[in-house]
Amino acid sequence: MGNRYFIVAGEHSGDLHASNLVKQIRERDPSAVFSGVGGPLMEKSGVKLHYDLTAVSVIGFIEVLKNIKYFRKVFFSVVNIIRSDSPDLVILVDYPGFNMRLAKFVKKMGIKVLYYISPQIWAWKPGRVKKMAEIADKLMVIFPFEKEYYKKTSLDVEFVGHPLVDILETRLSKEEFWDKFGFLPGEKVIGLLPGSRENEIKKLLPVMLKACRILYENCGIRQYIVGCASEELEPMIRREIGKSSLKIEISMDLTFDIMKYSDFIIASSGTATLQTGFFGTPMIIVYKVSWFTYFLGKKMIKIPYIGLANVVLGEKVVPELIQNGAIPAEIARQVSDIMNNKRKYAEIKMKLGKIKGLLGESGANKRAAEIAINMAGG
């Protein structure tokens, strides 16, 4: 039997990156054994899944509190499984609220901890940098600037590059994309990316659709497409689209094509802004959470931007409309302002073009896999 790994991810993006890491480890060590908690992609890659945490993917303090009993049950069950199985290595992928606490328990068991994709503690709790050094044996970061945050600690930190670089590929040519959805040549297309969580769809998609109505009435823009993150969200998205009098397309498996071939993107804050920036497509970032979550977030977040595209570039390249600012009229105004100003549009496109170079070379998961195998025992 090969090395035994226990791997934990909790979001859809974490499930994706964890599954690709598992595949890379398997290529190098076919006898490796995996168990853990995460999502369906991890299960498909060969992980014995104890819980699907992506099924209850939530954001915000109120939303987490509503599910606190379930998370506590899963947490202590995972602790007991790890204690019983005693794997060679525990790999934790992002998901700080769960994983940083879990790492503390695992370290006390004398089991090595490899943390992949640093939690954004540099954004909301810089004081936790020292805590990370206490609970992890090694940290693999995906942004070059992250390494600086851990310089004053004894933690072994390595920049492996961003795993998105390996998967950000379109499936169609621009002509095929436009033909598939019946878009008219010469007319603008606006893509809508409302997020991967149910509460994001509820809060953001209706606002986005109302903004599209204003853009249609004031600017004559009539071609729109919504990127759907999963099959579970499709019925909800279709219901919201059905309430709109506009003809709006929907796609579940061509999100990267939407990002690349749309003339403009209205995106929920999150990984989608970084992905859109990778393709250099001008966008606007919108976000809404419960007022309690927003209030606490304002107190905790220590950086001036929330959109990953702006964070990575170190400046507010694209507008961010948060909470009260995320209203249809203001979204439509900002979109129209950028799309009708050729100089501004070109400047945003040029600055976003720098993101690709900042994410490192391809092969992040390959490098991460080699590190994991060495830590697990060769």
MARVOGU-365100 format. One record per residue (C-alpha): residue in one letter; x, y, z; residue number from 0. Coordinates in pm, 1 decimal. Each point is the difference from the previous one (the first is absolute). Layout:
// MARVOGU-365100
padren = A x = X y = Y z = Z papa = NUM
...
// end
This chain:
// MARVOGU-365100
padren = M x = 0.0 y = 0.0 z = 0.0 papa = 0
padren = G x = 123.1 y = 351.6 z = -85.8 papa = 1
padren = N x = -11.5 y = 318.7 z = 202.8 papa = 2
padren = R x = -328.5 y = 76.5 z = 173.7 papa = 3
padren = Y x = -142.7 y = 349.8 z = -30.4 papa = 4
padren = F x = -294.3 y = 172.4 z = 167.4 papa = 5
padren = I x = -108.7 y = 307.6 z = -194.5 papa = 6
padren = V x = -250.9 y = 268.7 z = 96.7 papa = 7
padren = A x = -168.0 y = 263.0 z = -219.2 papa = 8
padren = G x = -327.0 y = 180.2 z = 53.9 papa = 9
padren = E x = -86.4 y = 224.8 z = -293.8 papa = 10
padren = H x = -63.4 y = -81.4 z = -365.9 papa = 11
padren = S x = 333.8 y = 157.6 z = -96.1 papa = 12
padren = G x = 178.2 y = -196.2 z = 273.9 papa = 13
padren = D x = -165.7 y = -320.2 z = -119.2 papa = 14
padren = L x = 132.5 y = 71.0 z = -350.3 papa = 15
padren = H x = 357.5 y = 75.8 z = 108.6 papa = 16
padren = A x = 8.3 y = -292.2 z = 244.3 papa = 17
padren = S x = -121.5 y = -243.2 z = -265.8 papa = 18
padren = N x = 267.0 y = 114.0 z = -245.6 papa = 19
padren = L x = 266.0 y = -30.8 z = 269.3 papa = 20
padren = V x = -115.6 y = -356.8 z = 72.1 papa = 21
padren = K x = 26.7 y = -85.6 z = -370.4 papa = 22
padren = Q x = 356.5 y = 131.8 z = -12.7 papa = 23
padren = I x = 100.7 y = -196.0 z = 309.8 papa = 24
padren = R x = -155.2 y = -317.2 z = -148.2 papa = 25
padren = E x = 199.3 y = 44.4 z = -321.9 papa = 26
padren = R x = 321.2 y = -5.3 z = 203.3 papa = 27
padren = D x = -113.7 y = -249.5 z = 263.2 papa = 28
padren = P x = -272.9 y = -232.4 z = -140.7 papa = 29
padren = S x = -18.2 y = -191.6 z = 327.8 papa = 30
padren = A x = -88.2 y = 311.1 z = 204.5 papa = 31
padren = V x = -317.1 y = -23.3 z = 210.4 papa = 32
padren = F x = -227.5 y = 300.5 z = 53.4 papa = 33
padren = S x = -287.8 y = 76.5 z = 233.0 papa = 34
padren = G x = -143.3 y = 329.0 z = 114.6 papa = 35
padren = V x = -282.7 y = 251.5 z = -17.5 papa = 36
padren = G x = -72.1 y = 232.5 z = -288.8 papa = 37
padren = G x = -221.4 y = -36.3 z = -302.8 papa = 38
padren = P x = -98.0 y = -209.7 z = -301.6 papa = 39
padren = L x = 312.5 y = 78.6 z = -202.9 papa = 40
padren = M x = 219.6 y = -136.6 z = 277.3 papa = 41
padren = E x = -214.7 y = -313.5 z = 11.6 papa = 42
padren = K x = 35.2 y = -44.6 z = -377.0 papa = 43
padren = S x = 377.5 y = 32.3 z = 30.8 papa = 44
padren = G x = 6.4 y = -298.7 z = 237.3 papa = 45
padren = V x = -36.2 y = 151.8 z = 345.5 papa = 46
padren = K x = -207.4 y = -203.1 z = 247.8 papa = 47
padren = L x = -235.8 y = 282.4 z = 94.7 papa = 48
padren = H x = -137.6 y = 5.7 z = 355.1 papa = 49
padren = Y x = -198.1 y = 325.4 z = -39.2 papa = 50
padren = D x = -87.9 y = 230.1 z = -288.9 papa = 51
padren = L x = 66.3 y = 347.2 z = 139.5 papa = 52
padren = T x = -74.6 y = 170.5 z = -332.9 papa = 53
padren = A x = -365.1 y = -97.9 z = 48.1 papa = 54
padren = V x = -22.8 y = 253.9 z = 285.3 papa = 55
padren = S x = 233.5 y = 261.7 z = -143.5 papa = 56
padren = V x = -89.7 y = 326.8 z = 175.1 papa = 57
padren = I x = 158.4 y = 337.5 z = 61.2 papa = 58
padren = G x = -60.6 y = 251.1 z = 275.4 papa = 59
padren = F x = -28.9 y = -23.0 z = 377.2 papa = 60
padren = I x = -378.7 y = -33.6 z = 13.4 papa = 61
padren = E x = 3.3 y = -266.8 z = -269.8 papa = 62
padren = V x = 269.6 y = -201.4 z = 180.8 papa = 63
padren = L x = -185.8 y = 24.7 z = 332.1 papa = 64
padren = K x = -310.3 y = -151.0 z = -161.7 papa = 65
padren = N x = 204.2 y = -309.5 z = -83.3 papa = 66
padren = I x = 220.4 y = -5.3 z = 309.7 papa = 67
padren = K x = -134.0 y = -333.7 z = 134.7 papa = 68
padren = Y x = 77.9 y = -174.2 z = -327.0 papa = 69
padren = F x = 349.8 y = 148.3 z = -21.5 papa = 70
padren = R x = 75.5 y = -100.4 z = 360.3 papa = 71
padren = K x = -115.3 y = -354.8 z = -69.9 papa = 72
padren = V x = 216.4 y = -23.2 z = -311.5 papa = 73
padren = F x = 299.3 y = 159.3 z = 169.9 papa = 74
padren = F x = 20.2 y = -237.8 z = 295.1 papa = 75
padren = S x = -78.9 y = -296.5 z = -223.2 papa = 76
padren = V x = 294.7 y = 97.4 z = -220.9 papa = 77
padren = V x = 226.1 y = 36.3 z = 304.5 papa = 78
padren = N x = -93.5 y = -352.6 z = 110.5 papa = 79
padren = I x = 49.9 y = -146.4 z = -348.7 papa = 80
padren = I x = 347.0 y = 154.7 z = -28.7 papa = 81
padren = R x = 93.1 y = -120.2 z = 348.4 papa = 82
padren = S x = -118.4 y = -351.8 z = -86.0 papa = 83
padren = D x = 154.9 y = -21.2 z = -349.6 papa = 84
padren = S x = 324.6 y = 184.0 z = 85.4 papa = 85
padren = P x = 78.3 y = 99.3 z = -362.8 papa = 86
padren = D x = 353.8 y = 81.4 z = -114.4 papa = 87
padren = L x = -102.7 y = 354.2 z = -91.4 papa = 88
padren = V x = -301.4 y = 225.0 z = 46.2 papa = 89
padren = I x = -50.7 y = 248.0 z = -286.2 papa = 90
padren = L x = -221.5 y = 299.5 z = 72.5 papa = 91
padren = V x = -128.0 y = 208.4 z = -291.9 papa = 92
padren = D x = -99.4 y = 359.3 z = 86.1 papa = 93
padren = Y x = -331.0 y = -1.0 z = 203.2 papa = 94
padren = P x = 153.5 y = 178.1 z = 303.7 papa = 95
padren = G x = -291.2 y = -4.1 z = 245.4 papa = 96
padren = F x = 5.1 y = -380.1 z = -1.9 papa = 97
padren = N x = 353.7 y = -87.7 z = -103.2 papa = 98
padren = M x = 204.5 y = 227.3 z = 224.5 papa = 99
padren = R x = -181.1 y = -139.5 z = 302.5 papa = 100
padren = L x = 39.0 y = -355.3 z = -128.9 papa = 101
padren = A x = 373.3 y = 49.0 z = -55.4 papa = 102
padren = K x = 43.6 y = 77.2 z = 369.6 papa = 103
padren = F x = -153.2 y = -336.5 z = 95.1 papa = 104
padren = V x = 199.7 y = -188.0 z = -264.9 papa = 105
padren = K x = 331.7 y = 147.6 z = 114.0 papa = 106
padren = K x = -69.0 y = -119.5 z = 354.8 papa = 107
padren = M x = -37.2 y = -352.4 z = -142.4 papa = 108
padren = G x = 352.2 y = 23.2 z = -140.5 papa = 109
padren = I x = -121.4 y = -19.8 z = -360.9 papa = 110
padren = K x = 158.3 y = 226.3 z = -263.3 papa = 111
padren = V x = -215.3 y = 282.2 z = -138.9 papa = 112
padren = L x = 39.3 y = 141.1 z = -350.9 papa = 113
padren = Y x = -213.7 y = 307.3 z = -67.0 papa = 114
padren = Y x = -73.2 y = 64.9 z = -368.5 papa = 115
padren = I x = -133.6 y = 342.0 z = -102.0 papa = 116
padren = S x = 54.0 y = 239.0 z = 285.6 papa = 117
padren = P x = -312.8 y = 135.6 z = 166.1 papa = 118
padren = Q x = -26.0 y = 372.9 z = -68.9 papa = 119
padren = I x = 98.0 y = 85.1 z = 355.6 papa = 120
padren = W x = 205.7 y = 287.3 z = -142.2 papa = 121
padren = A x = -335.9 y = 157.9 z = -91.8 papa = 122
padren = W x = -203.3 y = -47.2 z = 316.3 papa = 123
padren = K x = 214.1 y = -123.5 z = 288.5 papa = 124
padren = P x = 373.2 y = 77.7 z = -42.9 papa = 125
padren = G x = 53.9 y = -113.8 z = 359.9 papa = 126
padren = R x = -72.4 y = -357.1 z = -107.6 papa = 127
padren = V x = 324.0 y = -11.8 z = -198.9 papa = 128
padren = K x = 178.5 y = -114.3 z = 318.3 papa = 129
padren = K x = -275.1 y = -251.8 z = 69.2 papa = 130
padren = M x = 45.7 y = -153.4 z = -343.7 papa = 131
padren = A x = 368.1 y = -49.3 z = 79.1 papa = 132
padren = E x = -98.1 y = -189.7 z = 314.1 papa = 133
padren = I x = -251.2 y = -237.5 z = -161.1 papa = 134
padren = A x = 150.1 y = -87.4 z = -340.9 papa = 135
padren = D x = 324.9 y = -175.5 z = -92.5 papa = 136
padren = K x = 3.3 y = 154.5 z = -345.6 papa = 137
padren = L x = -210.1 y = 253.5 z = -189.0 papa = 138
padren = M x = -32.5 y = 10.4 z = -379.3 papa = 139
padren = V x = -113.7 y = 345.6 z = -117.7 papa = 140
padren = I x = -147.4 y = 90.9 z = -337.7 papa = 141
padren = F x = 73.8 y = 375.0 z = -14.9 papa = 142
padren = P x = 359.9 y = 127.5 z = 4.2 papa = 143
padren = F x = -77.3 y = 283.6 z = 243.8 papa = 144
padren = E x = -130.3 y = -248.2 z = 260.7 papa = 145
padren = K x = 348.2 y = -127.2 z = 76.4 papa = 146
padren = E x = 90.4 y = 342.5 z = 140.4 papa = 147
padren = Y x = -264.4 y = -29.0 z = 272.2 papa = 148
padren = Y x = 169.2 y = -302.4 z = 153.2 papa = 149
padren = K x = 361.9 y = 122.8 z = -16.3 papa = 150
padren = K x = 15.1 y = 85.8 z = 369.8 papa = 151
padren = T x = -113.7 y = -350.3 z = 100.9 papa = 152
padren = S x = 180.6 y = -333.0 z = -0.1 papa = 153
padren = L x = -259.8 y = -153.3 z = -231.0 papa = 154
padren = D x = 126.6 y = -177.2 z = -312.1 papa = 155
padren = V x = -179.3 y = 184.8 z = -281.9 papa = 156
padren = E x = 25.4 y = -72.1 z = -370.6 papa = 157
padren = F x = -159.0 y = 181.7 z = -294.7 papa = 158
padren = V x = -119.1 y = -270.2 z = -240.7 papa = 159
padren = G x = -201.8 y = 219.5 z = -236.5 papa = 160
padren = H x = -375.8 y = 18.6 z = -46.5 papa = 161
padren = P x = -176.9 y = -325.1 z = -96.6 papa = 162
padren = L x = -247.2 y = 199.4 z = -209.8 papa = 163
padren = V x = 269.0 y = 53.4 z = -263.1 papa = 164
padren = D x = -27.8 y = -367.3 z = -99.4 papa = 165
padren = I x = -377.6 y = -6.4 z = -41.5 papa = 166
padren = L x = -92.4 y = 340.5 z = -142.2 papa = 167
padren = E x = -65.4 y = -120.2 z = -352.4 papa = 168
padren = T x = -295.0 y = 70.3 z = -226.0 papa = 169
padren = R x = -185.4 y = -284.3 z = -169.0 papa = 170
padren = L x = -120.1 y = 191.1 z = -306.3 papa = 171
padren = S x = 133.4 y = 257.9 z = -241.3 papa = 172
padren = K x = -164.8 y = 343.0 z = 16.1 papa = 173
padren = E x = -193.9 y = -73.3 z = -317.5 papa = 174
padren = E x = -124.5 y = -334.4 z = 140.2 papa = 175
padren = F x = -96.7 y = 167.8 z = 327.0 papa = 176
padren = W x = -202.1 y = 270.3 z = -173.7 papa = 177
padren = D x = -165.9 y = -251.4 z = -234.9 papa = 178
padren = K x = -96.1 y = -231.2 z = 286.8 papa = 179
padren = F x = -199.3 y = 272.1 z = 175.5 papa = 180
padren = G x = -122.6 y = 181.0 z = -309.9 papa = 181
padren = F x = 175.6 y = 326.6 z = 81.3 papa = 182
padren = L x = -10.8 y = 263.1 z = -272.4 papa = 183
padren = P x = 337.1 y = 104.2 z = -148.2 papa = 184
padren = G x = 95.4 y = 358.1 z = 70.4 papa = 185
padren = E x = -210.3 y = 22.8 z = 317.5 papa = 186
padren = K x = 135.3 y = -4.0 z = 353.3 papa = 187
padren = V x = -31.8 y = -298.9 z = 234.4 papa = 188
padren = I x = -8.0 y = 37.2 z = 377.2 papa = 189
padren = G x = 73.3 y = -301.3 z = 221.0 papa = 190
padren = L x = -147.8 y = -40.9 z = 348.1 papa = 191
padren = L x = 182.3 y = -205.8 z = 264.1 papa = 192
padren = P x = -219.3 y = 6.1 z = 313.4 papa = 193
padren = G x = 204.6 y = -246.8 z = 207.5 papa = 194
padren = S x = 8.4 y = -365.4 z = 99.1 papa = 195
padren = R x = -214.5 y = 10.9 z = 314.8 papa = 196
padren = E x = -376.6 y = -0.4 z = 35.4 papa = 197
padren = N x = -5.1 y = 312.7 z = 216.9 papa = 198
padren = E x = 215.1 y = 185.3 z = -256.9 papa = 199
padren = I x = -247.6 y = -82.9 z = -276.9 papa = 200
padren = K x = -290.0 y = 121.1 z = 216.3 papa = 201
padren = K x = 165.6 y = 329.3 z = 88.2 papa = 202
padren = L x = 191.7 y = 83.8 z = -316.0 papa = 203
padren = L x = -168.5 y = -141.4 z = -309.5 papa = 204
padren = P x = -327.1 y = 202.6 z = 30.7 papa = 205
padren = V x = 208.0 y = 317.4 z = 38.4 papa = 206
padren = M x = 214.6 y = -90.1 z = -301.2 papa = 207
padren = L x = -306.1 y = -74.0 z = -213.0 papa = 208
padren = K x = -160.9 y = 334.4 z = 88.7 papa = 209
padren = A x = 324.0 y = 172.2 z = -97.6 papa = 210
padren = C x = -16.5 y = -180.0 z = -336.1 papa = 211
padren = R x = -353.5 y = 133.2 z = -51.1 papa = 212
padren = I x = 130.3 y = 355.5 z = 53.6 papa = 213
padren = L x = 290.2 y = -60.4 z = -239.0 papa = 214
padren = Y x = -242.7 y = -129.1 z = -261.1 papa = 215
padren = E x = -232.4 y = 298.0 z = 35.1 papa = 216
padren = N x = 272.1 y = 266.0 z = 16.9 papa = 217
padren = C x = 279.0 y = -145.1 z = -214.6 papa = 218
padren = G x = -175.2 y = -253.6 z = -220.9 papa = 219
padren = I x = 217.0 y = -288.9 z = 121.7 papa = 220
padren = R x = -210.6 y = -313.3 z = -48.1 papa = 221
padren = Q x = 237.4 y = -298.8 z = 13.8 papa = 222
padren = Y x = 61.2 y = -154.6 z = 343.2 papa = 223
padren = I x = 117.6 y = -335.2 z = 131.3 papa = 224
padren = V x = 11.3 y = -139.9 z = 355.6 papa = 225
padren = G x = 270.4 y = -240.7 z = 113.5 papa = 226
padren = C x = -146.0 y = -274.7 z = 221.3 papa = 227
padren = A x = 245.6 y = -156.6 z = 246.8 papa = 228
padren = S x = -181.8 y = -331.2 z = 57.3 papa = 229
padren = E x = -302.6 y = -210.5 z = -93.2 papa = 230
padren = E x = -156.1 y = 67.4 z = 341.2 papa = 231
padren = L x = -10.5 y = 374.2 z = -69.2 papa = 232
padren = E x = -144.8 y = -22.3 z = -351.2 papa = 233
padren = P x = -373.0 y = -15.8 z = 95.9 papa = 234
padren = M x = 37.3 y = 305.4 z = 225.8 papa = 235
padren = I x = 183.4 y = 195.1 z = -269.7 papa = 236
padren = R x = -259.8 y = -92.3 z = -262.7 papa = 237
padren = R x = -279.0 y = 117.1 z = 231.4 papa = 238
padren = E x = 165.7 y = 338.0 z = 43.4 papa = 239
padren = I x = 64.4 y = 32.5 z = -373.1 papa = 240
padren = G x = -365.7 y = -88.2 z = -60.4 papa = 241
padren = K x = -104.1 y = 308.5 z = 196.3 papa = 242
padren = S x = 195.8 y = 219.4 z = -240.7 papa = 243
padren = S x = -150.1 y = 109.5 z = -330.1 papa = 244
padren = L x = 342.5 y = -14.2 z = -162.8 papa = 245
padren = K x = 130.5 y = -292.7 z = -203.2 papa = 246
padren = I x = 284.3 y = -125.1 z = 218.1 papa = 247
padren = E x = 202.4 y = -311.5 z = -75.3 papa = 248
padren = I x = 136.3 y = -236.2 z = 265.5 papa = 249
padren = S x = 298.3 y = -235.7 z = -9.9 papa = 250
padren = M x = 136.3 y = -240.1 z = 258.2 papa = 251
padren = D x = 310.2 y = -136.0 z = -172.6 papa = 252
padren = L x = 135.6 y = 299.4 z = -191.2 papa = 253
padren = T x = 79.4 y = 242.4 z = 281.1 papa = 254
padren = F x = 354.2 y = 66.8 z = -121.0 papa = 255
padren = D x = -134.1 y = 63.2 z = -350.8 papa = 256
padren = I x = -242.6 y = 252.8 z = 148.8 papa = 257
padren = M x = 287.6 y = 171.3 z = 178.1 papa = 258
padren = K x = 217.2 y = 17.7 z = -311.1 papa = 259
padren = Y x = -252.0 y = 76.5 z = -272.9 papa = 260
padren = S x = -239.0 y = 238.8 z = 174.8 papa = 261
padren = D x = 66.1 y = 369.4 z = -55.2 papa = 262
padren = F x = -65.3 y = 66.8 z = 366.4 papa = 263
padren = I x = -58.1 y = -203.3 z = 317.7 papa = 264
padren = I x = -211.1 y = 75.6 z = 306.7 papa = 265
padren = A x = 150.3 y = -230.8 z = 263.1 papa = 266
padren = S x = -56.4 y = -101.1 z = 358.0 papa = 267
padren = S x = 306.8 y = 61.2 z = 213.9 papa = 268
padren = G x = 213.1 y = -313.6 z = 17.8 papa = 269
padren = T x = 218.0 y = -219.7 z = -217.2 papa = 270
padren = A x = -204.4 y = 96.3 z = -307.9 papa = 271
padren = T x = 149.9 y = 349.6 z = 8.3 papa = 272
padren = L x = 351.0 y = -144.0 z = -15.7 papa = 273
padren = Q x = -98.7 y = -238.0 z = -280.1 papa = 274
padren = T x = -163.7 y = 280.8 z = -197.4 papa = 275
padren = G x = 307.4 y = 215.3 z = 55.5 papa = 276
padren = F x = 217.4 y = -283.4 z = -130.6 papa = 277
padren = F x = -183.0 y = 31.8 z = -332.3 papa = 278
padren = G x = 31.1 y = 379.7 z = 9.5 papa = 279
padren = T x = -373.9 y = 65.1 z = -25.1 papa = 280
padren = P x = -118.4 y = 326.4 z = 160.7 papa = 281
padren = M x = -244.8 y = -55.9 z = 284.0 papa = 282
padren = I x = -179.5 y = 140.9 z = 298.4 papa = 283
padren = I x = -2.6 y = -178.9 z = 335.6 papa = 284
padren = V x = -318.9 y = -11.5 z = 207.2 papa = 285
padren = Y x = -76.0 y = -157.6 z = 335.2 papa = 286
padren = K x = -267.4 y = -13.7 z = 269.0 papa = 287
padren = V x = -8.8 y = -186.4 z = 331.4 papa = 288
padren = S x = -213.6 y = 24.1 z = 313.1 papa = 289
padren = W x = 37.3 y = 332.7 z = 178.5 papa = 290
padren = F x = 152.0 y = -167.7 z = 304.4 papa = 291
padren = T x = 260.8 y = -173.4 z = -217.1 papa = 292
padren = Y x = 71.3 y = 326.6 z = -180.7 papa = 293
padren = F x = 42.1 y = 189.5 z = 328.1 papa = 294
padren = L x = 242.9 y = -255.2 z = 141.3 papa = 295
padren = G x = 181.5 y = -28.2 z = -332.5 papa = 296
padren = K x = 62.1 y = 374.8 z = -6.0 papa = 297
padren = K x = 157.4 y = -28.2 z = 343.4 papa = 298
padren = M x = 217.3 y = -298.3 z = -91.8 papa = 299
padren = I x = 116.6 y = 50.6 z = -359.3 papa = 300
padren = K x = 334.9 y = 178.3 z = 0.2 papa = 301
padren = I x = 50.6 y = 61.3 z = -372.2 papa = 302
padren = P x = -163.4 y = 269.4 z = -217.8 papa = 303
padren = Y x = -152.5 y = -235.8 z = -260.8 papa = 304
padren = I x = -201.7 y = -321.4 z = 9.5 papa = 305
padren = G x = 17.6 y = -106.1 z = -365.4 papa = 306
padren = L x = 290.3 y = -240.7 z = -56.7 papa = 307
padren = A x = 80.9 y = 165.3 z = -333.3 papa = 308
padren = N x = 55.2 y = 332.8 z = 178.5 papa = 309
padren = V x = 180.7 y = -165.0 z = 293.1 papa = 310
padren = V x = 252.2 y = -175.3 z = -225.3 papa = 311
padren = L x = 62.1 y = 315.4 z = -205.1 papa = 312
padren = G x = 30.1 y = 214.0 z = 313.1 papa = 313
padren = E x = -235.0 y = 269.4 z = -126.0 papa = 314
padren = K x = -367.2 y = 55.3 z = -71.4 papa = 315
padren = V x = 8.3 y = -82.7 z = -369.8 papa = 316
padren = V x = -367.9 y = -99.3 z = -22.7 papa = 317
padren = P x = -292.0 y = 147.4 z = 198.8 papa = 318
padren = E x = -127.4 y = -175.2 z = 312.9 papa = 319
padren = L x = -362.9 y = 54.5 z = 95.5 papa = 320
padren = I x = -64.6 y = -147.5 z = 343.4 papa = 321
padren = Q x = -318.8 y = -15.3 z = 208.1 papa = 322
padren = N x = -186.0 y = 334.4 z = -41.6 papa = 323
padren = G x = 202.8 y = 75.6 z = -311.1 papa = 324
padren = A x = -110.7 y = -322.7 z = -169.4 papa = 325
padren = I x = -325.1 y = 137.0 z = -141.2 papa = 326
padren = P x = -120.6 y = -37.7 z = -360.2 papa = 327
padren = A x = 21.7 y = 367.9 z = -96.5 papa = 328
padren = E x = 358.5 y = 38.0 z = 122.8 papa = 329
padren = I x = 113.2 y = -329.5 z = -155.9 papa = 330
padren = A x = -149.9 y = 105.8 z = -334.6 papa = 331
padren = R x = 156.8 y = 346.2 z = 26.3 papa = 332
padren = Q x = 348.1 y = -136.7 z = 68.4 papa = 333
padren = V x = -23.3 y = -262.5 z = -275.5 papa = 334
padren = S x = -120.9 y = 260.1 z = -251.2 papa = 335
padren = D x = 271.7 y = 245.5 z = 106.8 papa = 336
padren = I x = 277.3 y = -251.0 z = -69.5 papa = 337
padren = M x = -145.2 y = -151.4 z = -317.9 papa = 338
padren = N x = -63.8 y = 340.5 z = -156.9 papa = 339
padren = N x = 345.8 y = 134.1 z = 82.7 papa = 340
padren = K x = 246.2 y = -168.9 z = -237.6 papa = 341
padren = R x = 304.8 y = 138.2 z = 179.0 papa = 342
padren = K x = -119.3 y = -115.0 z = 342.2 papa = 343
padren = Y x = -102.3 y = -341.6 z = -137.5 papa = 344
padren = A x = 342.5 y = -49.3 z = -162.5 papa = 345
padren = E x = 183.3 y = 110.5 z = 316.8 papa = 346
padren = I x = -189.2 y = -251.7 z = 215.7 papa = 347
padren = K x = 64.8 y = -273.2 z = -255.0 papa = 348
padren = M x = 372.1 y = 83.4 z = -3.5 papa = 349
padren = K x = 32.3 y = -3.8 z = 380.4 papa = 350
padren = L x = -193.8 y = -325.0 z = 33.9 papa = 351
padren = G x = 240.8 y = -150.5 z = -251.5 papa = 352
padren = K x = 269.8 y = 9.6 z = 268.1 papa = 353
padren = I x = -182.8 y = -258.9 z = 212.4 papa = 354
padren = K x = 107.7 y = -293.9 z = -214.6 papa = 355
padren = G x = 366.8 y = 70.0 z = 69.9 papa = 356
padren = L x = -59.4 y = 41.6 z = 374.1 papa = 357
padren = L x = -151.5 y = -346.8 z = 43.6 papa = 358
padren = G x = 321.0 y = -187.0 z = -77.1 papa = 359
padren = E x = 75.4 y = -268.3 z = -256.2 papa = 360
padren = S x = -225.9 y = -295.1 z = -70.1 papa = 361
padren = G x = 45.9 y = -317.2 z = 202.4 papa = 362
padren = A x = -98.1 y = 118.9 z = 349.8 papa = 363
padren = N x = -167.4 y = -330.9 z = 85.2 papa = 364
padren = K x = 298.8 y = -196.1 z = -130.1 papa = 365
padren = R x = 233.8 y = 194.1 z = 227.4 papa = 366
padren = A x = -244.3 y = -34.7 z = 290.3 papa = 367
padren = A x = -26.2 y = -376.4 z = -59.7 papa = 368
padren = E x = 377.2 y = -46.2 z = 16.0 papa = 369
padren = I x = 13.9 y = 190.8 z = 328.9 papa = 370
padren = A x = -286.6 y = -209.6 z = 143.5 papa = 371
padren = I x = 165.6 y = -329.8 z = -98.9 papa = 372
padren = N x = 330.6 y = 104.2 z = 156.2 papa = 373
padren = M x = -171.4 y = 101.5 z = 322.4 papa = 374
padren = A x = -202.3 y = -322.0 z = 13.6 papa = 375
padren = G x = 314.4 y = -207.8 z = -15.5 papa = 376
padren = G x = 127.6 y = -11.0 z = -356.5 papa = 377
// end
